Each structure stands twice: as structure tokens, then as C-alpha cells.
Amino acid sequence: MWSVKKKHSTALRVLFVLVLGVLVAGCGTAPISGGDQPVSSSGAGAKSQPDQTTQLKVALPSKNVSYLPFYVADKKGIFKKYNLDVSYTTVQGGVTALRGLQTGEFQIISSLPESVITGVAEGANVKLIGTLDDKSMYSIFVLPEIKSVQDLKGKVAATNRPGNGTDIQLRWWLKKNGLEPGKDVRIIEAGENPGRLQALITGQAQVTILSQPTDLKAEEAGMKRLALMRDELKTYNHNMIVANGNLLKNQPEVAKAFMAAEAEAVAFIKNPANRNEIVKLVMEELQMSKEAAAKSVEFVLPALADQGKMNLEGVKWAIDTTKEAGVLKKNLPVDHVVDERYYVK
């Protein structure tokens, strides 16, 4: 009798498990984000954003108006709309940011393309997935007494570290204007924007390359803006968006959501009806005067890339020029460093 009851009880348990399994399958529960998450054959995943709020750590090399789309996406709740909780860390230089990206300390960084190109060539598991601006944000500044490019022969140029993106662009500009770096113009290392401006003000150098908002400080100090890089360098991406390869493989929907939020923020910024709000946001975020904030916004606006789309010719220029500078030791196809599958459809 006990044996019959046991068999009956076992059968009921089996039936219960089968029914429960059917019910769960019918509910279609979402997979937990992680290494076992299914990825579509395209490698970019099917979902456009995470199902739950996902923390995302982003590294920026500085705080300036170039990152306006990120500030807007944060302040206007656009990141939240796409289930992203984004936090920012300011790091010194693209190389440091790239190192943190590879170790997983950050999932996304912004960087000039040259350091990323070199990193990928050396085996870094990272990709360029977009850009904040598809034009150079640099200006060439000189001492007031310099009247033309020809006056720079025999003078000194202040650059960042040799071989980084800032250095490569400055050397390219000198060559384009008929001056041989290291021969016609002596090159000294002065570090980031503040150090390069200081070298100019103190007379250690007669020419340097600066981005905003340091350009405004240079003008206040009486320095002369001799050239806008975007007028001469037509194909370039400045503050690029770089993602960790593991994030792209395992959580592509996070990268998609980030790019969608960035694209929505750019559209908001470019709407003239929002201009006063944007200037006020810059004043608060960067502690700038209204006049300086308005000038910086006007400088950045023409360079903001719609939907964060990269200028592929600009990426190729960066690869070729990095190789010419001797920093890149081998050929690197554009598709080895770029992944464009995360733009808004």
C-alpha cells in the first residue's frame, strides 16, 4: 500500500514540474545580463536598451563643452529613459583612460582616436563606436607679435607628449604650412592644455595647439588665434566614443542605449529653441560666465556629429598620420578599430 502511495505522489510531483515549466516558458522571462546572454549573428544584439537600470562607468579626459551631449543626457533624464545610470570619472590623458577601459574599470571612454588606434594595433580589446564631434576642436595660438605662419621659422612649438593626438595634429599643421617639425620649428613637451598655454604666456614657446575652454583663457591673456584646425583638417573625429570589447559582446544593448541617448541629446542641443537652456546648463556645469558659455557653445555646435556618427575618412586619416609619425608600426584596417553597429536606427 505504501509503495502505491509513493508512486502516486511521485507522479504528481513530476506533473507539477512539467506544468510549471510550460508556464515559465510562456512568460518569456528576459535573460540575465552577462556572459551567457544571447548575441545576434550581427554581434550587435536584438535589444535596443537594457531591461533594468544598468550602471555605466565613463571616463573623460577633461571637463569641457565638447562633452555637452553627455551633460544634457544626464541633466535632462535621457540616460535614465534608456535605463542607464551613468557616472563620470576625469582621467589624465587618453592612454590612462584606455588602460582603464581594458581592465574594465570603465566601460566607455572618450578619447582622441590616435591612442585608441595604437592600442588596438597592440591588441587592446576596444572599439570606436561613435564620436561626439566630427571635426577637430583645436586652434593654433601664437604670441601677439607673430603675424603669419612664416614668422614661426626658427621658433619653438609647445606640444603634449610626443606621439599623442595633440602632438600629431600640431606636427601635421606645421608640415602642411611648409615648416618641418624638429628642424624649422623646435618642439618642446609642455603637457595638457594649461601647461601649453603657460609655455606660450611665459615665452618658452611661440606657438601651441589648444582646445576649448583653454582657448578663451588664451585670448584673455592676449594670445592670438592664428588658425582653426577644422578649417584645414577637413576629415577628423575629435572626442571619440570608445567601448570595452566585452561590453559590446555581452551587453550590446547597453552600447546601443548609450548611443541613442547621446543622439537624442545632440538633437536637443541643436534645436535653436533650447539655446538659452543649453547656455545656462554650461554655466552651471562648468562654472563659466554667460559670455564664455555662449562663446563655447557656438564654437562646439558646428562640430557636433548627428547621431554620434563617425567620419570614416577621419578615422583613416588618424591611422595614416599615426603611422607616418612612427607611433603605429603596422598597417591597421579601419574595420579593425571601428564598429558602427550601435547607431540609432
Buried (B, 14 or more C-beta within 10 A) or exposed (E): EEEEEEEEEEEEEEEEEEEEEEEEEEEEEEEEBEEEBEBEEEEBBEBBBBEEEBEBBBBBBBBBBBBBBBBBBBBBEBBBBBBBEBEBEEBEBBBBBBBBBBEEBBBBBBBBBBBBBBBBBEEBBBBBBBBBBBBBBBBBBBBEEBEEBEBBEEBBBBBBBEBBBBBBBBBBBBBEBEBEBEEBBEBEEBBBBEBBBBBBBEEBBBBBBBBBBBBBBBBEEEBBEBBBBBEEBEBBBBBBBBBBBBBBBBBBBBBBBBBBBBBBBBBBBBEEEBBEBBBEBBBEBBEBEEEBBBBBBEBBBEBBBEBBBBBBBBBBBBBBBBBEBEBBEEEBEBEEBBBBBBBBE
